[in-house]
Amino acid sequence: MKGHGAAVLAGAGALVAAAAGCGAAQGAQGTSGAQGDGADLPSRVVCEVSYRADDSGAGQRDATLEAERTDGMAGAEDSAGFDEMSVALTYIGEAPEGRVVSVDVTDAAGDRIARDLYQLGTPAVQDIEFSGGHGFTGLSYVHSGEATLQYWCTAEE
């Protein structure tokens, strides 16, 4: 029994070492391009926004939000305001907090009612495409009262 226990412990130690080695190799690969030097980051993010005041579709308004890649904590931002909601796009290429695209939706009072955060990594967001041509975000809907806001974002090289 003593020999069996030692063999199990030795085998477990080998598995842990192998897993740690795989993680280190994967981490090194991730930092060459997608995580380290930003080579795989898009130069610009574009979001298509459609707003409807109610289910009838009356008063539909569309907007295009664009944010160029900006490195630093503030990032690049673009926004659009509608009767019941506003939407803001932020793109941070390189910063201590990471690489992100965020879409924030606020109601008429300015209170946040939705936030989608997309952390950029592997695969590169410009390589992600949901069916229907809805970019790396897919088609998102936000409701406030009778109003509906929908958006999708794409990445450009």
Secondary structure, 3 states (H helix, E strand, C coil): CHHHHHHHHHHHHHHHHHHHHHHHHHHHHHHHHHHCCCCCCCCEEEEEEEEECCCCCCCCEEEEEEEECCCCCCCEEEEEECCCEEEEEEEECCCCCCCEEEEEEEECCCCEEEEEEEECCCCCHHHCCCCCCCCCCCCEEEEECCEEEEEEEEEEC
